[in-house]
Amino acid sequence: MKEEQVILVNKNDEQIGLMPKMEAHEKALLHRAFSVFIFNDKNELMLQQRALSKYHSPGLWTNTCCSHQRDGETNIQAGKRRLKEEMGFVVDLKESISFIYKAPFDNGLTEHEYDHVMLGVYNDAPNINKEEVADWKWMPIEDVKVDMELHPEVYTEWFKIIFSKFYEHINLQK
């Protein structure tokens, strides 16, 4: 199977090329990504625990799902595709905010992403893909914020950045 390509972008999110995903992470090049946040009617956030086999951030808790857009794919199309692949369901998504972040990992790779955040609502249990997701849970958004401050080491870097800088954009009750 051919390695997945990521979309290289400039600081204005304009596509400037394609590159194999691992190479982009090795070279720390800016590329397009997305993060999906699914809430239920109680304003609880569906968290996933990344599979232990993931090449970075294994076993850490994070937002409902995240990945990289494919060439020619809209943010919404990409979010729905990955939501189905990782969590086993699809819902309508709406775009929220976007931001650039850079996070080096212990394994020598670096996430340097132009991340598009999308929000959706779902009230049932997911059908998780065990190759991607170790576990999942619903958690009140205020509890996530508090737990992240008390135990930052159990959460992914991008998830902590989103919560610290953009909390008001992902809290549906605000």
Backbone as a chain_set.jsonl record, in Angstrom:
{"seq": "MKEEQVILVNKNDEQIGLMPKMEAHEKALLHRAFSVFIFNDKNELMLQQRALSKYHSPGLWTNTCCSHQRDGETNIQAGKRRLKEEMGFVVDLKESISFIYKAPFDNGLTEHEYDHVMLGVYNDAPNINKEEVADWKWMPIEDVKVDMELHPEVYTEWFKIIFSKFYEHINLQK", "coords": {"N": [[0.839, -1.178, 0.0], [0.552, 2.199, -0.841], [2.202, 4.903, 0.765], [0.432, 7.304, 2.659], [-0.217, 10.573, 1.446], [0.433, 13.918, 2.473], [-0.89, 17.251, 2.444], [1.085, 19.843, 1.67], [1.325, 23.139, 2.884], [1.315, 26.776, 2.842], [1.666, 29.537, 5.186], [-0.762, 30.715, 4.802], [-2.531, 28.747, 4.337], [-2.504, 27.813, 1.746], [-2.178, 25.466, -0.799], [0.945, 24.015, -1.501], [2.21, 21.794, -2.348], [2.65, 18.162, -2.324], [3.463, 15.48, -0.09], [4.905, 12.454, 1.174], [3.5, 11.294, 4.231], [5.135, 10.512, 6.502], [7.637, 11.575, 5.78], [7.088, 14.324, 5.756], [6.63, 14.687, 8.475], [9.106, 13.973, 9.497], [10.703, 16.018, 8.452], [9.5, 18.203, 9.522], [7.673, 19.858, 8.138], [5.219, 22.274, 7.253], [1.881, 21.284, 7.068], [-1.481, 20.441, 6.012], [-4.105, 19.648, 8.267], [-6.672, 18.144, 10.374], [-8.99, 18.37, 13.128], [-11.525, 16.743, 14.815], [-14.294, 17.372, 16.859], [-16.668, 15.871, 18.719], [-19.718, 16.306, 20.277], [-22.238, 15.489, 22.735], [-25.772, 15.839, 23.541], [-25.625, 16.672, 26.145], [-23.515, 18.341, 26.373], [-21.16, 16.953, 26.586], [-17.952, 15.851, 25.679], [-16.785, 13.611, 23.23], [-14.132, 11.656, 23.773], [-11.156, 10.111, 22.513], [-8.899, 7.463, 23.103], [-5.777, 7.121, 21.869], [-4.633, 4.427, 19.844], [-2.31, 1.975, 21.024], [-0.45, 1.262, 19.183], [0.116, 3.424, 17.581], [2.276, 5.675, 15.765], [3.092, 8.028, 16.916], [2.344, 9.665, 20.004], [1.05, 7.426, 21.29], [-1.57, 5.807, 23.103], [-2.407, 8.118, 24.361], [-4.933, 10.462, 25.414], [-7.319, 12.214, 23.451], [-9.027, 14.5, 21.198], [-12.12, 13.667, 19.439], [-11.537, 12.611, 16.81], [-8.82, 12.793, 14.426], [-6.798, 13.771, 11.631], [-5.333, 13.853, 8.363], [-6.151, 15.831, 5.524], [-6.898, 14.641, 2.245], [-5.526, 15.043, -1.052], [-7.475, 17.239, -2.898], [-9.705, 16.888, -1.319], [-12.274, 18.246, 0.707], [-12.286, 19.977, 3.899], [-14.512, 19.176, 5.451], [-15.338, 16.818, 4.108], [-13.05, 15.248, 4.585], [-13.056, 15.141, 7.395], [-15.466, 13.737, 7.898], [-14.888, 11.315, 6.605], [-12.723, 10.313, 8.124], [-13.841, 10.189, 10.656], [-15.687, 8.137, 10.31], [-13.87, 6.048, 9.684], [-12.307, 5.83, 12.056], [-14.072, 5.997, 14.305], [-16.465, 4.859, 13.556], [-18.901, 6.065, 12.797], [-20.871, 8.656, 11.19], [-21.559, 12.1, 11.12], [-23.146, 15.315, 10.585], [-20.854, 17.945, 10.124], [-19.446, 21.037, 11.245], [-17.332, 23.722, 10.376], [-15.018, 25.27, 12.568], [-12.609, 26.78, 13.916], [-9.247, 27.551, 12.834], [-5.723, 26.899, 13.065], [-2.151, 27.217, 13.419], [0.253, 24.939, 14.528], [3.185, 23.613, 16.166], [4.758, 20.729, 17.163], [7.216, 18.89, 18.571], [8.159, 15.416, 18.88], [9.177, 12.684, 21.016], [10.181, 10.647, 19.425], [11.612, 11.756, 17.361], [10.089, 12.783, 15.324], [8.055, 15.495, 14.066], [5.101, 17.289, 14.494], [3.832, 19.655, 12.444], [1.464, 21.588, 11.813], [-1.304, 22.937, 9.963], [-4.071, 23.237, 11.356], [-7.45, 22.376, 11.09], [-10.357, 22.827, 12.837], [-13.267, 21.021, 13.514], [-16.72, 20.685, 14.376], [-19.304, 18.582, 15.738], [-22.43, 16.829, 16.463], [-23.533, 14.058, 18.337], [-25.169, 11.28, 19.789], [-24.902, 8.635, 20.524], [-23.157, 5.491, 21.19], [-19.881, 4.986, 19.864], [-18.541, 2.865, 17.22], [-15.741, 1.689, 17.546], [-12.611, 1.562, 15.752], [-10.295, -0.696, 16.403], [-7.663, -0.738, 15.563], [-6.963, 1.862, 15.383], [-7.964, 3.181, 17.633], [-7.795, 2.886, 21.099], [-9.57, 3.137, 23.233], [-12.544, 4.865, 24.391], [-14.519, 7.654, 25.62], [-17.215, 9.569, 27.051], [-17.038, 12.874, 28.239], [-17.702, 15.563, 30.393], [-17.228, 18.845, 29.166], [-16.13, 20.821, 30.812], [-14.944, 19.241, 32.766], [-12.976, 17.99, 31.274], [-11.302, 20.145, 30.751], [-10.375, 20.805, 33.352], [-9.173, 18.344, 34.123], [-7.172, 18.195, 32.232], [-5.509, 20.242, 33.017], [-4.632, 19.23, 35.452], [-3.502, 16.754, 34.771], [-1.676, 16.858, 32.391], [0.026, 15.198, 30.968], [-1.346, 12.989, 29.975], [-2.659, 13.662, 27.691], [-2.844, 14.523, 24.167], [-0.568, 16.677, 22.376], [-1.67, 18.551, 20.475], [-4.321, 18.618, 21.268], [-4.166, 19.745, 23.807], [-3.241, 22.278, 23.075], [-5.409, 23.271, 21.583], [-7.348, 23.353, 23.597], [-6.162, 25.188, 25.41], [-5.898, 27.562, 23.952], [-8.177, 27.937, 22.349], [-10.551, 27.36, 23.575], [-13.055, 28.671, 23.917], [-14.098, 28.534, 21.375], [-14.739, 25.906, 20.938], [-16.438, 25.144, 22.901], [-19.636, 24.331, 23.06], [-21.65, 25.417, 24.608], [-21.099, 28.045, 25.025]], "CA": [[0.0, 0.0, 0.0], [1.328, 3.428, -0.953], [2.107, 5.756, 1.945], [-0.473, 8.44, 2.544], [0.381, 11.878, 1.171], [-0.169, 15.075, 3.13], [-0.903, 18.472, 1.634], [1.953, 20.898, 2.181], [0.697, 24.45, 2.737], [2.029, 27.92, 3.405], [1.0, 30.072, 6.377], [-2.114, 31.143, 4.421], [-3.229, 27.501, 4.033], [-2.532, 27.603, 0.297], [-1.438, 24.255, -1.125], [2.201, 24.241, -2.23], [2.748, 20.512, -2.781], [2.273, 16.931, -1.627], [4.635, 14.762, 0.403], [4.548, 11.341, 2.051], [3.226, 11.74, 5.596], [6.287, 10.35, 7.394], [8.682, 12.523, 5.381], [6.674, 15.652, 6.237], [6.826, 14.714, 9.928], [10.552, 13.947, 9.746], [11.259, 17.318, 8.071], [8.73, 19.232, 10.244], [7.112, 20.792, 7.166], [3.831, 22.66, 7.506], [0.919, 20.578, 6.232], [-2.882, 20.588, 6.409], [-4.642, 18.597, 9.135], [-7.956, 18.514, 10.969], [-9.365, 17.786, 14.418], [-12.982, 16.691, 14.949], [-14.814, 17.361, 18.222], [-18.071, 15.458, 18.743], [-20.4, 16.526, 21.547], [-23.612, 15.002, 22.827], [-26.715, 16.877, 23.965], [-25.288, 17.093, 27.519], [-22.266, 19.088, 26.229], [-20.022, 16.095, 26.878], [-17.085, 15.642, 24.538], [-16.338, 12.245, 23.007], [-12.677, 11.552, 23.702], [-10.608, 8.814, 22.155], [-7.539, 7.137, 23.519], [-5.086, 6.645, 20.674], [-4.152, 3.052, 19.903], [-0.937, 1.83, 21.504], [0.417, 1.031, 18.017], [0.324, 4.667, 16.835], [3.702, 6.021, 15.684], [3.348, 9.069, 17.917], [1.3, 9.878, 21.002], [0.249, 6.228, 21.55], [-2.195, 5.684, 24.41], [-2.824, 9.401, 24.931], [-6.315, 10.874, 25.175], [-7.393, 13.333, 22.526], [-10.358, 14.791, 20.663], [-12.828, 12.518, 18.871], [-10.657, 12.042, 15.782], [-8.028, 13.765, 13.691], [-6.001, 13.17, 10.567], [-4.904, 14.764, 7.302], [-6.953, 15.87, 4.32], [-6.276, 14.104, 1.036], [-5.522, 15.989, -2.169], [-8.785, 17.432, -3.505], [-10.751, 16.635, -0.341], [-12.583, 19.392, 1.571], [-12.139, 19.703, 5.327], [-15.695, 18.433, 5.905], [-15.243, 15.458, 3.552], [-11.976, 14.557, 5.3], [-13.515, 14.892, 8.761], [-16.471, 12.663, 7.877], [-14.2, 10.066, 6.229], [-11.918, 9.804, 9.232], [-14.768, 9.869, 11.739], [-16.188, 6.801, 9.979], [-12.765, 5.091, 9.768], [-11.822, 5.655, 13.426], [-15.109, 5.889, 15.326], [-17.557, 4.04, 13.051], [-20.147, 6.782, 12.524], [-20.735, 9.926, 10.478], [-22.563, 13.13, 11.419], [-22.844, 16.605, 9.966], [-19.796, 18.696, 10.793], [-19.301, 22.444, 10.868], [-15.985, 24.22, 10.627], [-14.947, 26.21, 13.674], [-11.422, 27.631, 13.837], [-8.035, 26.885, 12.344], [-4.529, 27.472, 13.672], [-0.899, 26.522, 13.117], [1.028, 24.55, 15.706], [4.365, 22.789, 15.932], [5.015, 19.929, 18.36], [8.177, 17.795, 18.388], [7.912, 14.227, 19.683], [10.368, 11.966, 21.473], [10.683, 9.732, 18.393], [12.291, 12.502, 16.307], [9.119, 13.352, 14.384], [7.448, 16.759, 14.484], [3.837, 17.712, 13.887], [3.795, 21.081, 12.111], [0.202, 21.483, 11.1], [-2.34, 23.948, 9.83], [-5.151, 22.375, 11.837], [-8.824, 22.852, 10.943], [-11.199, 22.227, 13.861], [-14.665, 20.849, 13.118], [-17.608, 20.29, 15.467], [-20.508, 17.833, 15.389], [-23.236, 16.34, 17.579], [-23.866, 12.633, 18.238], [-25.594, 10.882, 21.13], [-24.798, 7.196, 20.712], [-21.806, 4.95, 21.361], [-19.204, 4.729, 18.591], [-18.085, 1.509, 16.918], [-14.342, 2.073, 17.325], [-11.658, 0.754, 15.003], [-9.27, -1.003, 17.407], [-6.33, -0.453, 15.028], [-6.759, 3.302, 15.522], [-8.481, 3.697, 18.898], [-7.734, 1.913, 22.194], [-10.74, 3.29, 24.092], [-13.259, 6.135, 24.21], [-15.419, 8.006, 26.721], [-17.836, 10.885, 27.091], [-16.562, 13.623, 29.402], [-18.153, 16.962, 30.361], [-16.143, 19.677, 28.654], [-15.473, 21.482, 31.948], [-14.102, 18.232, 33.417], [-11.799, 17.81, 30.412], [-10.43, 21.298, 30.969], [-9.762, 20.657, 34.676], [-8.294, 17.176, 34.121], [-6.017, 18.511, 31.392], [-4.609, 21.058, 33.833], [-4.083, 18.374, 36.503], [-2.784, 15.605, 34.198], [-1.405, 17.171, 30.982], [0.811, 14.139, 30.327], [-2.186, 11.938, 29.382], [-3.344, 14.228, 26.526], [-1.998, 14.856, 23.015], [-0.121, 18.076, 22.313], [-2.608, 19.414, 19.748], [-5.531, 18.729, 22.068], [-3.855, 20.733, 24.852], [-3.163, 23.598, 22.435], [-6.772, 23.69, 21.255], [-8.029, 23.723, 24.838], [-5.589, 26.368, 26.055], [-6.03, 28.775, 23.144], [-9.409, 28.078, 21.579], [-11.634, 26.746, 24.343], [-14.342, 29.338, 23.676], [-14.593, 28.179, 20.04], [-15.186, 24.516, 20.898], [-17.448, 24.937, 23.922], [-20.929, 24.591, 22.424], [-22.536, 26.132, 25.516], [-20.712, 29.463, 25.142]], "C": [[0.887, 1.245, 0.0], [1.114, 4.305, 0.287], [1.209, 6.958, 1.659], [0.315, 9.727, 2.323], [-0.322, 12.943, 2.013], [-0.039, 16.275, 2.2], [-0.025, 19.511, 2.307], [1.286, 22.241, 1.905], [1.637, 25.536, 3.238], [1.226, 28.449, 4.595], [-0.395, 30.635, 6.101], [-2.993, 29.946, 4.059], [-3.421, 27.282, 2.532], [-1.642, 26.41, -0.021], [-0.203, 24.578, -1.945], [2.842, 22.928, -2.679], [2.165, 19.36, -1.994], [3.553, 16.237, -1.185], [4.155, 13.558, 1.203], [4.479, 11.802, 3.511], [4.457, 11.649, 6.508], [7.412, 11.337, 7.063], [8.353, 13.931, 5.87], [6.891, 15.778, 7.741], [8.307, 14.659, 10.291], [11.181, 15.317, 9.499], [10.556, 18.491, 8.755], [8.161, 20.289, 9.304], [5.632, 21.037, 7.454], [2.899, 21.954, 6.519], [-0.48, 20.691, 6.842], [-3.327, 19.379, 7.228], [-6.009, 19.049, 9.655], [-8.156, 17.777, 12.288], [-10.882, 17.887, 14.551], [-13.338, 16.566, 16.432], [-16.297, 17.024, 18.159], [-18.603, 15.608, 20.163], [-21.738, 15.812, 21.538], [-24.49, 16.137, 23.344], [-26.469, 17.368, 25.392], [-24.025, 17.947, 27.542], [-21.069, 18.286, 26.736], [-19.263, 15.87, 25.576], [-16.715, 14.167, 24.437], [-14.825, 12.26, 22.82], [-12.293, 10.168, 23.192], [-9.218, 8.692, 22.755], [-6.858, 6.513, 22.308], [-4.562, 5.222, 20.888], [-2.685, 3.025, 20.333], [0.046, 1.621, 20.366], [0.683, 2.295, 17.205], [1.798, 5.076, 16.86], [4.064, 7.242, 16.514], [2.123, 9.227, 18.806], [0.443, 8.637, 21.272], [-0.315, 6.232, 22.965], [-2.64, 6.985, 25.042], [-4.284, 9.7, 24.563], [-6.319, 12.123, 24.308], [-8.836, 13.56, 22.098], [-10.886, 13.579, 19.895], [-12.061, 11.851, 17.736], [-9.897, 13.171, 15.098], [-7.206, 13.034, 12.642], [-5.585, 14.265, 9.6], [-5.862, 14.678, 6.12], [-6.173, 15.217, 3.184], [-6.386, 15.147, -0.065], [-6.912, 16.04, -2.801], [-9.96, 17.234, -2.563], [-11.009, 17.892, 0.486], [-12.352, 18.993, 3.025], [-13.29, 18.829, 5.833], [-15.658, 16.995, 5.386], [-14.201, 14.644, 4.311], [-12.413, 14.199, 6.72], [-14.517, 13.754, 8.832], [-15.829, 11.319, 7.539], [-13.483, 9.473, 7.432], [-12.772, 9.453, 10.439], [-15.324, 8.458, 11.535], [-15.09, 5.757, 10.16], [-12.343, 4.802, 11.212], [-12.931, 5.304, 14.41], [-16.369, 5.158, 14.857], [-18.89, 4.735, 12.857], [-19.836, 8.073, 11.775], [-21.874, 10.841, 10.912], [-22.214, 14.382, 10.625], [-21.788, 17.315, 10.805], [-19.848, 20.145, 10.359], [-17.899, 22.891, 11.236], [-16.029, 25.278, 11.72], [-13.771, 27.162, 13.465], [-10.301, 26.854, 13.163], [-6.835, 27.618, 12.944], [-3.324, 26.637, 13.258], [-0.228, 26.161, 14.437], [2.199, 23.673, 15.286], [4.686, 22.063, 17.231], [5.994, 18.814, 18.034], [7.852, 16.634, 19.33], [9.226, 13.536, 20.022], [10.989, 11.082, 20.395], [11.372, 10.445, 17.229], [11.369, 13.111, 15.268], [8.559, 14.645, 14.964], [6.141, 16.967, 13.735], [3.95, 19.212, 13.675], [2.59, 21.222, 11.202], [-0.6, 22.772, 11.077], [-3.625, 23.181, 10.107], [-6.506, 23.064, 11.729], [-9.695, 22.099, 11.945], [-12.646, 22.208, 13.374], [-15.459, 20.289, 14.29], [-18.811, 19.529, 14.932], [-21.208, 17.356, 16.645], [-23.647, 14.901, 17.299], [-24.191, 12.163, 19.651], [-25.484, 9.394, 21.415], [-23.355, 6.789, 20.98], [-21.175, 4.744, 19.988], [-18.919, 3.236, 18.421], [-16.613, 1.648, 16.536], [-13.553, 1.038, 16.527], [-10.47, 0.523, 15.927], [-7.844, -0.806, 16.877], [-5.964, 1.021, 15.21], [-7.015, 3.808, 16.941], [-8.441, 2.605, 19.962], [-9.006, 1.946, 23.031], [-11.4, 4.635, 23.788], [-14.084, 6.4, 25.466], [-16.061, 9.36, 26.441], [-17.315, 11.587, 28.333], [-17.095, 15.053, 29.311], [-16.978, 17.878, 30.006], [-15.415, 20.409, 29.782], [-14.544, 20.515, 32.674], [-12.842, 17.964, 32.597], [-10.797, 18.918, 30.697], [-9.672, 21.17, 32.299], [-8.766, 19.496, 34.68], [-7.025, 17.435, 33.31], [-5.0, 19.366, 32.165], [-3.922, 20.219, 34.904], [-3.18, 17.265, 35.957], [-2.45, 15.84, 32.723], [-0.689, 16.041, 30.237], [-0.043, 13.049, 29.68], [-2.924, 12.415, 28.131], [-2.359, 14.57, 25.409], [-1.687, 16.347, 23.004], [-1.145, 18.976, 21.631], [-3.892, 19.63, 20.533], [-5.327, 19.765, 23.178], [-3.795, 22.143, 24.269], [-4.563, 24.123, 22.137], [-7.487, 24.138, 22.524], [-7.471, 24.997, 25.439], [-5.867, 27.648, 25.276], [-7.423, 29.006, 22.566], [-10.628, 27.486, 22.268], [-13.003, 27.359, 24.017], [-14.942, 28.991, 22.314], [-15.107, 26.738, 19.973], [-16.236, 24.234, 21.957], [-18.802, 25.331, 23.358], [-21.881, 25.398, 23.29], [-22.216, 27.624, 25.623], [-21.48, 30.295, 24.156]], "O": [[1.856, 1.327, 0.755], [-0.002, 4.431, 0.79], [1.231, 7.538, 0.573], [1.367, 9.944, 2.925], [-1.53, 12.87, 2.235], [0.802, 16.307, 1.301], [-0.35, 20.003, 3.388], [0.745, 22.458, 0.821], [2.608, 25.272, 3.947], [0.21, 27.86, 4.964], [-1.125, 30.988, 7.027], [-4.089, 30.125, 3.528], [-4.383, 26.643, 2.106], [-0.497, 26.342, 0.426], [-0.266, 25.303, -2.937], [3.896, 22.939, -3.316], [1.313, 19.539, -1.124], [4.599, 16.381, -1.818], [3.108, 13.625, 1.846], [5.301, 12.601, 3.96], [4.781, 12.609, 7.207], [8.06, 11.87, 7.964], [9.234, 14.648, 6.345], [7.285, 16.836, 8.23], [8.717, 15.242, 11.295], [12.076, 15.737, 10.233], [10.964, 19.641, 8.589], [8.162, 21.477, 9.627], [4.898, 20.129, 7.845], [3.094, 22.013, 5.305], [-0.637, 20.995, 8.024], [-2.973, 18.239, 6.924], [-6.444, 20.174, 9.411], [-7.577, 16.718, 12.528], [-11.457, 18.967, 14.419], [-12.758, 15.759, 17.158], [-17.091, 17.79, 17.614], [-18.016, 15.105, 21.121], [-22.309, 15.556, 20.478], [-24.018, 17.253, 23.559], [-27.044, 18.375, 25.805], [-23.511, 18.251, 28.618], [-20.098, 18.846, 27.245], [-19.86, 15.718, 24.511], [-16.371, 13.542, 25.44], [-14.308, 12.803, 21.843], [-13.006, 9.188, 23.408], [-8.478, 9.666, 22.894], [-7.314, 5.495, 21.786], [-4.109, 4.87, 21.977], [-1.922, 3.945, 20.036], [1.251, 1.785, 20.554], [1.419, 2.236, 16.219], [2.49, 4.854, 17.853], [5.243, 7.465, 16.787], [0.999, 8.949, 18.387], [-0.766, 8.764, 21.467], [0.371, 6.614, 23.913], [-3.194, 6.978, 26.142], [-4.789, 9.245, 23.536], [-5.438, 12.976, 24.416], [-9.751, 12.892, 22.58], [-10.177, 12.587, 19.725], [-11.951, 10.626, 17.713], [-10.275, 14.339, 15.18], [-6.952, 11.835, 12.753], [-5.497, 15.439, 9.96], [-6.326, 13.597, 5.758], [-4.942, 15.24, 3.166], [-7.242, 16.03, -0.01], [-7.46, 15.009, -3.192], [-11.108, 17.398, -2.975], [-10.06, 18.541, 0.925], [-12.237, 17.809, 3.34], [-13.066, 17.859, 6.557], [-15.919, 16.057, 6.14], [-14.439, 13.483, 4.644], [-12.17, 13.087, 7.188], [-14.434, 12.902, 9.717], [-16.188, 10.296, 8.123], [-13.616, 8.284, 7.725], [-12.456, 8.514, 11.169], [-15.419, 7.681, 12.485], [-15.341, 4.693, 10.727], [-12.054, 3.655, 11.554], [-12.762, 4.421, 15.251], [-17.248, 4.866, 15.668], [-19.919, 4.067, 12.761], [-18.691, 8.523, 11.732], [-23.016, 10.402, 11.052], [-21.123, 14.493, 10.063], [-21.828, 17.286, 12.035], [-20.249, 20.45, 9.236], [-17.35, 22.496, 12.264], [-16.96, 26.08, 11.788], [-13.938, 28.238, 12.892], [-10.406, 25.646, 12.953], [-6.918, 28.797, 13.287], [-3.463, 25.5, 12.806], [-0.153, 26.982, 15.351], [2.205, 23.078, 14.208], [4.866, 22.692, 18.274], [5.652, 17.886, 17.3], [7.339, 16.837, 20.43], [10.254, 13.78, 19.388], [12.185, 10.795, 20.441], [11.684, 9.815, 16.219], [11.819, 13.877, 14.416], [8.581, 14.867, 16.174], [6.078, 16.841, 12.512], [4.143, 19.96, 14.634], [2.671, 21.008, 9.993], [-0.584, 23.57, 12.013], [-4.196, 22.557, 9.213], [-6.69, 24.183, 12.208], [-9.764, 20.871, 11.907], [-13.18, 23.209, 12.896], [-14.938, 19.517, 15.095], [-19.282, 19.786, 13.825], [-20.672, 17.455, 17.749], [-24.054, 14.559, 16.188], [-23.555, 12.602, 20.609], [-25.938, 8.939, 22.465], [-22.451, 7.624, 20.997], [-21.867, 4.365, 19.044], [-19.044, 2.454, 19.364], [-16.275, 1.717, 15.354], [-13.787, -0.168, 16.611], [-9.715, 1.455, 16.204], [-6.907, -0.716, 17.67], [-4.786, 1.378, 15.193], [-6.364, 4.748, 17.398], [-8.988, 1.521, 19.76], [-9.473, 0.904, 23.49], [-10.872, 5.437, 23.019], [-14.319, 5.499, 26.271], [-15.524, 10.181, 25.698], [-17.165, 10.955, 29.379], [-16.96, 15.693, 28.269], [-15.866, 17.691, 30.5], [-14.201, 20.596, 29.708], [-13.479, 20.912, 33.147], [-11.769, 17.738, 33.156], [-9.603, 18.668, 30.863], [-8.464, 21.403, 32.353], [-7.648, 19.637, 35.176], [-5.945, 16.957, 33.657], [-3.79, 19.226, 31.984], [-2.761, 20.463, 35.232], [-2.207, 16.879, 36.605], [-2.909, 15.075, 31.875], [-0.79, 15.941, 29.014], [0.483, 12.251, 28.904], [-3.724, 11.671, 27.565], [-1.192, 14.867, 25.665], [-2.433, 17.163, 23.544], [-1.46, 20.049, 22.144], [-4.486, 20.706, 20.471], [-6.219, 20.568, 23.452], [-4.25, 23.095, 24.901], [-4.866, 25.285, 22.409], [-8.152, 25.174, 22.535], [-8.239, 25.821, 25.937], [-6.052, 28.708, 25.874], [-7.808, 30.148, 22.319], [-11.618, 27.152, 21.618], [-13.989, 26.638, 23.861], [-16.148, 29.134, 22.112], [-15.835, 26.388, 19.044], [-16.872, 23.181, 21.918], [-19.092, 26.516, 23.193], [-22.821, 26.003, 22.775], [-22.969, 28.381, 26.236], [-21.296, 31.511, 24.099]]}, "num_chains": 1, "name": "protein.A"}
